[in-house]
């Protein structure tokens, strides 16, 4: 399934013990344009 990176910005990161942060940016592979890493903010998450 294809999704826009704009759509994924701000998604929450979930762990077994609750919400841990949000997606802030992406790092792409320069040759294949596949997302390799997510930049996240692990600070306060508002509900």
N, C-alpha and C positions, 0 to 999 in steps of 0.2 A: 504494500500500500504506500503510495506517495503522499507526502504531506509537505506543506510549505514551512520553511524555517520560521516565518513570521507567526504561523499558527503554534509552533512548538515553544516559542519564547514565553517564559513565565510559567511553564508547566512545573508542577511540584515534584520533588524527588521524595519517594516514599521508602522507608526502611521498616523492618519488623517492629521497631519501637516508635514509629510515628513519622511525621513529616520532617524532612531534614533540610530542605532548601528549594531553590528555584533555578531553572535554566536561564542563563544570561547571554550566552554566545556559543558559537560553534567554531571548531577548527577542522578545516577540510583537507583531504589529500589533494595536492596540487595537480596530480596527473589524472586521477579518476573522478574527482569531485564528490567523493564519498565522505560523509562526516566521520572523523576519526576520534574526536574528543568533544566533550561538552564543557563549557566554562559555566560554573555554578556559583551561586551566592548561598552560603550555608549559614548566613545570619538569621535574624528574626524573620519569621514567616507570618504575615498577617492573615487572619481568617475571616 
